[in-house]
Amino acid sequence: MDLYARQVEAQKTSNFDLTLASAQSDLAQQLLKNSYVFDFLTLREAAHE
């Protein structure tokens, strides 16, 4: 039983489409969908998971 599936898969509600430009709104929506977003880290190419 996946205890967190409902939370991860649930539709997130926001007002990004009303308050942000289209491209920024899309990015913000994607950030909410991805539970592990590490794009803010400035890792080099040599860094491996």
Backbone bond lengths (Angstrom), bond angles and torsions (degrees), N, CA, C in turn:
res aa  C-N    CA-C-N  psi(-1)  N-CA   C-N-CA  omega(-1)  CA-C   N-CA-C  phi
1 M - - - 1.451 - - 1.528 108.93 -
2 D 1.282 116.10 125.70 1.463 121.01 179.94 1.524 109.07 -91.90
3 L 1.311 116.23 103.91 1.460 121.11 -174.29 1.517 113.58 -68.21
4 Y 1.331 117.15 -24.75 1.455 120.45 -175.45 1.527 113.45 -103.06
5 A 1.287 118.29 0.08 1.467 121.50 -176.17 1.519 111.96 -59.55
6 R 1.312 117.28 -44.07 1.462 119.98 -178.29 1.525 111.36 -62.90
7 Q 1.328 116.94 -39.87 1.462 120.57 179.74 1.526 111.23 -67.86
8 V 1.308 117.49 -42.00 1.460 121.83 -177.84 1.518 111.30 -71.18
9 E 1.318 117.32 -40.97 1.458 121.71 -175.21 1.526 113.67 -85.86
10 A 1.307 118.05 -10.46 1.466 121.27 -177.37 1.526 111.02 -66.14
11 Q 1.321 115.63 145.40 1.461 121.45 176.84 1.524 108.70 -67.31
12 K 1.310 116.59 123.95 1.461 121.31 179.14 1.523 109.33 -85.43
13 T 1.310 117.16 135.59 1.454 120.85 178.67 1.518 109.77 -101.29
14 S 1.314 115.23 138.39 1.460 120.97 179.03 1.522 108.68 -159.20
15 N 1.308 115.33 173.14 1.462 120.45 175.30 1.528 110.43 -114.60
16 F 1.321 116.76 26.12 1.461 121.20 -178.04 1.524 111.98 -58.65
17 D 1.323 116.68 -39.70 1.467 119.51 -178.52 1.526 112.11 -66.78
18 L 1.325 117.50 -22.28 1.464 121.08 178.60 1.525 112.97 -91.37
19 T 1.329 117.07 -26.87 1.464 120.33 -171.48 1.520 114.61 -108.67
20 L 1.325 117.90 -14.59 1.462 121.41 -177.94 1.525 110.50 -119.32
21 A 1.321 114.47 160.11 1.462 119.63 172.45 1.530 108.67 -64.59
22 S 1.313 117.17 159.92 1.462 121.97 -174.11 1.527 113.21 -54.75
23 A 1.323 117.53 -49.87 1.469 120.73 -178.39 1.526 111.09 -63.73
24 Q 1.313 116.69 -41.09 1.466 120.34 179.59 1.525 111.02 -69.67
25 S 1.313 116.72 -36.23 1.456 121.05 177.63 1.524 110.58 -63.24
26 D 1.324 116.83 -43.93 1.467 120.93 178.17 1.519 110.95 -61.08
27 L 1.331 117.02 -43.43 1.463 121.26 179.32 1.526 110.65 -63.07
28 A 1.307 117.29 -44.66 1.463 121.06 179.44 1.527 110.92 -62.03
29 Q 1.328 117.46 -40.00 1.467 121.01 177.73 1.528 110.55 -63.20
30 Q 1.327 117.23 -41.20 1.459 120.85 179.04 1.524 111.37 -65.71
31 L 1.324 117.09 -36.12 1.462 120.26 177.73 1.522 111.29 -62.45
32 L 1.317 116.90 -37.04 1.458 119.87 178.09 1.522 112.15 -71.03
33 K 1.310 117.55 -31.13 1.462 121.11 -178.63 1.519 111.84 -74.25
34 N 1.331 117.12 -35.78 1.451 121.43 -176.25 1.517 109.67 -89.52
35 S 1.325 117.30 115.29 1.456 120.34 -177.23 1.525 113.01 -75.37
36 Y 1.320 118.07 -15.57 1.457 121.27 179.21 1.520 109.43 -126.14
37 V 1.304 117.58 82.26 1.456 122.52 179.91 1.517 108.21 -105.07
38 F 1.325 115.98 113.05 1.455 121.06 -179.60 1.519 111.24 -117.74
39 D 1.332 117.35 22.61 1.459 121.12 -178.98 1.518 112.64 -63.03
40 F 1.325 117.49 -23.12 1.452 120.46 -179.17 1.526 112.19 -72.52
41 L 1.326 117.17 -16.46 1.461 120.61 177.10 1.516 109.78 -78.64
42 T 1.296 116.82 137.21 1.469 120.70 179.45 1.525 108.65 -101.65
43 L 1.323 114.65 71.96 1.458 120.57 179.20 1.516 110.00 -86.84
44 R 1.288 115.29 148.76 1.466 120.57 178.37 1.520 110.05 -81.30
45 E 1.324 114.62 168.72 1.468 120.68 179.00 1.524 111.54 -60.68
46 A 1.331 117.67 -29.43 1.461 121.40 -176.76 1.529 112.52 -73.29
47 A 1.310 118.09 -14.30 1.464 120.89 -179.08 1.528 109.58 -75.50
48 H 1.302 115.69 128.83 1.466 121.35 179.44 1.516 109.11 -122.37
49 E 1.306 116.09 149.65 1.464 120.13 177.74 1.501 109.99 -76.54
